[in-house]
Structure formats: structure tokens, C-alpha cells
């Protein structure tokens, strides 16, 4: 996978998004990060949940140095049908698609993981449901605390990754800084996607794995509104995903069709940004408004991204997602509360 920290790749990205936008983005970069010279450093880590090995991945500007101040940590949580590759995708000739590269350039220490039964992580006979994902995140934050000194972490979850992050926030509020829920669903009422998915409920109850081929991955980008994602990006994602085979766990699908709500807003104490694509079929605006209105923390936002469907990380308009997420994660601390 190409590291876009390379100067040539960097220039290509800047040319692709327009000099004015790029200059503004770079001008707002934390001074320490900008001083690193823009070379993106990455490393793999392993942790364990009981006997299950879990793969973790990290990107930041420059290798960690002893004694330096810790950077804000952002952890990206993947969804039901893809691995953490969705957050670090290279799409040649199409500009930057790695949200981890982008947020590393903003000065964040970026982490992600493959959940149990996904990607490089260990395989079990389980269905890797939301509760299982919470246990994965518990193991992950201990590694992050050891490596960075940061006990509190920002979480950005997409789709069922947002459910995993939210469920984790309910049980480990002391480990959560700010939360970004993208493509989230609360009760799922009136959701075209979940209504369709529920037709397979008996299968999800009786099988812990389901088939996920290239066409299924393509459908993530086309089921709501074709044209909101670049086919080249989806093919690149399929290439990265099919390396891990055509089977994926059913647990999050079962939770989303039979067990909602799995995140109870009254128990989410952290600041929350809800991000919904205009055309996302996984949740209605009314469903998300109900969740939003019950959040106890006054530090909350609900943003709808135009021209975007379910996948915000790989949307043509992904820079809108980057912008609102970055703004929320870098909000000044309120003085009057």
C-alpha cells in the first residue's frame, strides 16, 4: 500500500483538491505535525482478547520519539462487511482515500483494528457481534495507553463500527474523549436497508458467517444512490478485502435487524457528532434525531452531508466528512459550562 506521505503523492493530492483548499488545510495543521516534514510513519501491533489475536494498525507523522508530547489519538472502527482497510485505502490516480493518512497530516495519532473474525485478526466460531466488538476495543485501548500514554481516545465509527464505538462508550466512559458516529442507526425504524436485511434474519440467527463477495462490496456503494462513490475506489476496496476471503461474520447484521437499539443515548456521556449521508438508507433522519435529542451531553452536533450515501469514508464527497470530523475533534474546550 502506498504511503501518501511521499512528497510527490502529497503534491498530487493537493493538486486534486485545489490549491486554495490545500493551503487552508495545511495552514490549520498543528505546528508540531507540520514540522515533521510530512512523512507518514506506520506500524502494526497485536493484542489479545483471551486467546484471540487481534491486529492493530497505526499511522502518524514521524516515528514516536521518547519524551515528546502525546498527540490526540483517533481510533477508526470498521463496520459489518469490510475490514479496517476501508480507512487506509490507496486508489491510484484518484487523490487521497486514506482517512488515516489525512488525519495523520492533521496532527492526530491514528489507530484502527481488525475485529475478531475480520482481516488479519484471529478466526473463531463466534459471530463477532457488537458485544464482541466492545471487548475488542477494550483490548485495543490498553495497547494505545501503553504506546502513547493516552488513556482517553477519540473514536470515529462507521455503520456498525459506530454501534461498536457507542456500546464501548457506554461501558468505558473514562476511556472515551469525543465520538463521531457516521452512518449510524438507533432503532432502525423506517430504514429501507434494515427492512431488506431483515428478510435474512432466520439465516443470521442460524449461521455465524455469511458470504461477502465482490458484488456485495460493490453494493455498499450503490444500494442507496449510485454515483455518490467512485467505482474505482470500490474496486480498490474489493481488491483489498477479497484477500481475506468471501466469508464475513453475521453478528452485527443480527444485532441491527433484531436487537436494536444497542446504543442507548442516555448512557453515552461523551460529546457526540452524528454524521449522516443525505441518501443513507440505514437510518431515517427521524431515527437519528430521536437519538440526538436524548444525548445528555450538551456538546453534540448532527450533520447531514450532501451528495453522500451510506459510505462516508469512501464517498466522492469524503472531504466533507474529513472537514466536519476534524472540526469536531479539534473543538476548543468550553470555558463556560
C-alpha positions as CSV (number, residue, x, y, z in Angstrom):
1,X,0.0,0.0,0.0
2,X,1.5,3.3,-1.0
3,X,2.2,5.7,1.8
4,X,0.9,9.1,0.6
5,X,3.4,10.9,2.8
6,X,5.8,10.8,-0.2
7,X,6.3,14.4,-1.4
8,X,5.2,13.5,-5.0
9,X,2.0,11.9,-3.7
10,X,1.4,14.8,-1.5
11,X,1.6,17.3,-4.4
12,X,-0.7,15.1,-6.4
13,X,-3.3,15.2,-3.6
14,X,-3.0,18.9,-3.2
15,X,-3.4,19.5,-7.0
16,X,-6.5,17.3,-6.9
17,X,-8.3,19.2,-4.1
18,X,-7.4,22.7,-5.3
19,X,-4.6,24.9,-4.1
20,X,-6.8,27.1,-2.0
21,X,-8.4,24.3,0.0
22,X,-5.0,22.6,0.4
23,X,-3.4,25.8,1.7
24,X,-6.2,26.4,4.2
25,X,-5.9,22.8,5.4
26,X,-2.2,22.9,5.8
27,X,-2.3,26.3,7.5
28,X,-4.5,24.9,10.2
29,X,-2.3,21.9,10.9
30,X,-0.8,21.7,14.4
31,X,2.7,23.3,14.2
32,X,4.4,20.2,15.6
33,X,2.9,17.9,13.0
34,X,3.8,20.3,10.1
35,X,7.4,20.4,11.4
36,X,7.7,16.7,11.0
37,X,8.1,17.2,7.2
38,X,5.1,15.2,6.2
39,X,6.5,11.7,6.2
40,X,3.8,9.3,7.4
41,X,5.0,6.6,9.7
42,X,3.1,3.4,10.3
43,X,3.3,0.3,12.5
44,X,1.4,-2.9,13.2
45,X,0.6,-4.2,16.7
46,X,-1.0,-7.3,18.1
47,X,-3.1,-7.6,21.2
48,X,-5.2,-10.5,22.6
49,X,-8.8,-10.9,23.7
50,X,-8.5,-14.0,25.8
51,X,-6.7,-16.4,23.3
52,X,-7.9,-14.5,20.2
53,X,-5.1,-12.5,18.5
54,X,-6.3,-9.0,17.3
55,X,-4.4,-7.0,14.7
56,X,-4.0,-3.2,15.1
57,X,-2.5,-0.6,12.8
58,X,-1.2,2.9,13.5
59,X,-0.3,5.9,11.3
60,X,1.1,9.3,12.3
61,X,3.5,11.9,11.0
62,X,7.0,10.8,12.0
63,X,8.1,7.9,14.3
64,X,7.3,8.3,18.0
65,X,10.1,9.8,20.0
66,X,10.8,9.5,23.7
67,X,9.7,12.5,25.7
68,X,7.6,14.2,23.0
69,X,4.1,15.4,24.0
70,X,1.4,12.9,23.2
71,X,-0.7,13.7,20.2
72,X,-4.5,13.4,20.2
73,X,-5.4,9.8,19.4
74,X,-8.2,8.9,17.0
75,X,-9.4,5.3,16.6
76,X,-11.3,4.3,13.5
77,X,-13.8,1.5,14.0
78,X,-14.9,-0.5,10.9
79,X,-18.3,-1.8,10.0
80,X,-20.0,-5.1,9.2
81,X,-18.9,-6.0,5.7
82,X,-15.4,-4.6,5.5
83,X,-12.1,-4.6,7.5
84,X,-10.1,-1.7,8.7
85,X,-8.7,-1.4,5.1
86,X,-11.6,0.9,4.4
87,X,-9.8,3.6,6.5
88,X,-6.4,3.3,4.7
89,X,-7.2,2.7,1.0
90,X,-5.0,3.6,-1.9
91,X,-6.8,4.5,-5.1
92,X,-4.2,5.3,-7.7
93,X,-4.9,8.5,-9.7
94,X,-8.0,9.4,-7.7
95,X,-6.5,11.5,-4.9
96,X,-6.3,10.7,-1.2
97,X,-8.6,8.0,0.0
98,X,-6.9,7.1,3.3
99,X,-8.6,8.8,6.1
100,X,-5.7,7.7,8.3
101,X,-3.2,9.5,6.1
102,X,-5.4,12.6,6.1
103,X,-5.8,12.7,9.9
104,X,-2.1,11.9,10.5
105,X,-1.4,15.1,8.5
106,X,-3.8,17.0,10.7
107,X,-1.6,16.0,13.7
108,X,-3.5,13.0,15.0
109,X,-2.1,9.7,16.1
110,X,-4.4,7.4,14.1
111,X,-5.2,3.8,15.1
112,X,-7.5,1.1,13.8
113,X,-8.0,-2.6,14.2
114,X,-9.5,-5.7,12.5
115,X,-12.2,-7.1,14.8
116,X,-12.4,-10.8,15.7
117,X,-13.1,-12.8,12.5
118,X,-12.1,-9.9,10.2
119,X,-9.0,-9.2,8.2
120,X,-5.7,-10.3,9.9
121,X,-7.3,-10.9,13.3
122,X,-8.0,-14.4,14.7
123,X,-10.8,-16.6,13.5
124,X,-13.2,-18.2,15.9
125,X,-16.6,-20.0,15.7
126,X,-18.3,-16.8,17.0
127,X,-20.4,-14.3,15.1
128,X,-18.4,-11.2,16.1
129,X,-21.5,-9.2,17.2
130,X,-21.5,-5.7,18.7
131,X,-20.7,-7.0,22.2
132,X,-17.7,-8.9,20.9
133,X,-16.5,-5.7,19.2
134,X,-16.7,-3.9,22.6
135,X,-14.4,-6.5,24.1
136,X,-12.0,-6.0,21.1
137,X,-11.9,-2.2,21.8
138,X,-11.2,-2.8,25.5
139,X,-8.1,-4.8,24.4
140,X,-7.1,-2.1,21.9
141,X,-7.3,0.9,24.2
142,X,-4.8,-0.8,26.6
143,X,-2.3,-1.1,23.8
144,X,-2.9,2.6,22.9
145,X,-2.4,3.7,26.5
146,X,0.9,1.7,26.7
147,X,2.2,3.1,23.4
148,X,1.0,6.7,23.6
149,X,0.4,7.4,27.3
150,X,-3.2,8.4,26.3
151,X,-6.0,6.8,28.3
152,X,-8.7,8.8,26.5
153,X,-9.2,8.3,22.8
154,X,-11.4,9.9,20.1
155,X,-13.5,7.2,18.3
156,X,-14.8,7.5,14.7
157,X,-17.0,4.6,13.8
158,X,-18.8,4.0,10.5
159,X,-22.0,2.0,10.2
160,X,-21.9,-0.9,12.8
161,X,-18.5,0.5,13.7
162,X,-20.4,3.4,15.2
163,X,-22.5,1.0,17.1
164,X,-19.4,-0.7,18.4
165,X,-17.9,2.6,19.5
166,X,-21.1,3.7,21.1
167,X,-21.6,0.5,23.0
168,X,-17.9,0.7,24.2
169,X,-18.6,4.3,25.3
170,X,-21.5,3.2,27.5
171,X,-19.3,0.7,29.4
172,X,-15.9,2.6,29.4
173,X,-16.7,6.3,29.6
174,X,-13.4,7.0,31.2
175,X,-11.6,5.8,28.0
176,X,-13.6,8.0,25.5
177,X,-12.8,11.5,24.6
178,X,-15.1,12.6,21.6
179,X,-17.3,10.3,19.5
180,X,-18.1,10.5,15.8
181,X,-20.9,8.2,14.6
182,X,-21.1,8.0,10.8
183,X,-23.8,6.0,9.0
184,X,-25.2,5.3,12.5
185,X,-28.6,3.7,13.3
186,X,-30.6,3.9,16.5
187,X,-33.8,1.9,16.5
188,X,-33.7,1.3,12.7
189,X,-37.4,2.2,12.3
190,X,-38.3,3.1,8.7
191,X,-34.8,2.0,7.4
192,X,-35.0,0.6,3.8
193,X,-31.6,-1.1,4.3
194,X,-32.5,-2.8,7.5
195,X,-36.0,-3.8,6.3
196,X,-34.4,-5.6,3.3
197,X,-31.7,-7.1,5.5
198,X,-34.3,-8.5,8.0
199,X,-35.6,-10.8,5.3
200,X,-32.5,-12.9,6.1
201,X,-33.0,-12.8,9.8
202,X,-33.5,-16.6,10.2
203,X,-30.2,-17.1,8.4
204,X,-28.3,-14.7,10.7
205,X,-29.8,-16.5,13.7
206,X,-28.6,-19.9,12.5
207,X,-25.3,-19.0,10.8
208,X,-22.3,-17.2,12.2
209,X,-20.8,-16.4,8.8
210,X,-22.3,-15.1,5.5
211,X,-21.0,-14.8,2.0
212,X,-19.4,-11.4,1.1
213,X,-18.2,-11.4,-2.5
214,X,-17.0,-8.6,-4.8
215,X,-20.6,-7.8,-5.8
216,X,-21.7,-7.4,-2.2
217,X,-18.9,-5.0,-1.6
218,X,-19.9,-3.0,-4.7
219,X,-23.5,-2.9,-3.5
220,X,-22.5,-0.9,-0.3
221,X,-21.7,2.0,-2.6
222,X,-24.7,1.6,-5.0
223,X,-27.6,0.5,-2.9
224,X,-28.7,4.0,-1.8
225,X,-27.7,6.3,-4.6
226,X,-25.3,5.3,-7.4
227,X,-22.9,8.0,-8.3
228,X,-22.0,9.0,-4.7
229,X,-18.9,6.8,-4.7
230,X,-16.3,6.4,-7.4
231,X,-16.4,2.9,-8.8
232,X,-12.5,2.9,-8.8
233,X,-12.5,3.3,-5.1
234,X,-14.9,0.5,-4.6
235,X,-12.9,-1.8,-6.8
236,X,-9.8,-0.9,-4.8
237,X,-11.7,-1.8,-1.6
238,X,-12.8,-5.1,-3.1
239,X,-9.3,-5.9,-4.1
240,X,-8.1,-5.2,-0.5
241,X,-10.9,-7.1,1.1
242,X,-11.1,-10.3,-1.1
243,X,-7.5,-11.1,0.1
244,X,-9.3,-12.2,3.3
245,X,-11.8,-14.5,1.6
246,X,-15.5,-14.3,0.8
247,X,-16.9,-15.0,4.3
248,X,-17.7,-12.4,6.9
249,X,-19.5,-12.6,10.4
250,X,-23.2,-12.2,10.8
251,X,-23.2,-10.9,14.3
252,X,-23.6,-7.2,13.5
253,X,-26.3,-7.9,10.9
254,X,-28.2,-9.9,13.6
255,X,-27.9,-7.1,16.1
256,X,-29.0,-4.5,13.5
257,X,-32.1,-6.4,12.4
258,X,-33.2,-8.0,15.7
259,X,-31.6,-6.3,18.7
260,X,-31.7,-2.5,18.2
261,X,-31.2,-0.3,20.0
262,X,-27.8,-1.5,21.1
263,X,-26.6,2.0,21.9
264,X,-28.7,3.9,24.5
265,X,-28.2,7.6,24.2
266,X,-28.8,8.4,27.8
267,X,-25.7,6.2,28.7
268,X,-23.4,7.9,26.2
269,X,-21.8,10.6,28.2
270,X,-19.1,11.9,25.8
271,X,-19.5,14.6,23.2
272,X,-21.1,13.2,20.0
273,X,-21.1,14.1,16.4
274,X,-23.7,12.3,14.3
275,X,-22.8,12.3,10.6
276,X,-25.4,11.1,8.1
277,X,-25.1,10.9,4.3
278,X,-28.0,12.7,2.6
279,X,-29.0,9.4,0.9
280,X,-28.1,6.9,3.6
281,X,-30.7,4.1,3.8
282,X,-29.5,2.6,7.1
283,X,-31.4,5.2,9.2
284,X,-34.0,7.9,8.7
285,X,-33.4,11.5,9.9
286,X,-36.2,11.0,12.4
287,X,-34.5,7.9,13.9
288,X,-31.2,9.9,14.3
289,X,-33.0,13.0,15.7
290,X,-34.6,10.8,18.4
291,X,-31.2,9.5,19.4
292,X,-29.6,13.0,19.2
293,X,-32.3,14.6,21.4
294,X,-31.7,12.1,24.2
295,X,-27.9,12.6,24.4
296,X,-27.1,14.0,27.8
297,X,-24.0,16.0,26.8
298,X,-24.8,19.5,25.5
299,X,-21.6,19.2,23.4
300,X,-23.2,17.5,20.4
301,X,-23.8,18.0,16.7
302,X,-25.9,16.4,13.9
303,X,-24.6,17.0,10.4
304,X,-26.0,15.8,7.1
305,X,-23.5,15.5,4.2
306,X,-25.0,16.4,0.8
307,X,-24.4,14.1,-2.2
308,X,-23.3,11.3,0.1
309,X,-24.9,7.9,0.8
310,X,-24.0,5.2,3.4
311,X,-20.3,5.1,3.0
312,X,-18.9,8.5,4.0
313,X,-15.2,7.3,4.3
314,X,-15.1,6.3,0.6
315,X,-17.6,8.8,-0.8
316,X,-16.7,11.2,-3.7
317,X,-17.6,13.9,-1.1
318,X,-15.3,12.3,1.6
319,X,-13.6,15.7,2.1
320,X,-16.8,16.9,3.7
321,X,-16.6,14.0,6.2
322,X,-13.0,14.9,6.9
323,X,-13.8,18.5,7.5
324,X,-16.7,18.1,9.9
325,X,-14.9,15.3,11.8
326,X,-11.7,17.3,12.1
327,X,-13.6,20.4,13.3
328,X,-15.5,18.4,15.9
329,X,-12.4,16.6,17.2
330,X,-10.5,19.9,17.5
331,X,-13.2,21.9,19.2
332,X,-11.8,24.3,21.8
333,X,-12.7,23.3,25.4
334,X,-15.7,25.3,26.5
335,X,-14.9,27.9,29.2
336,X,-18.4,28.4,30.5
337,X,-20.3,25.2,31.0
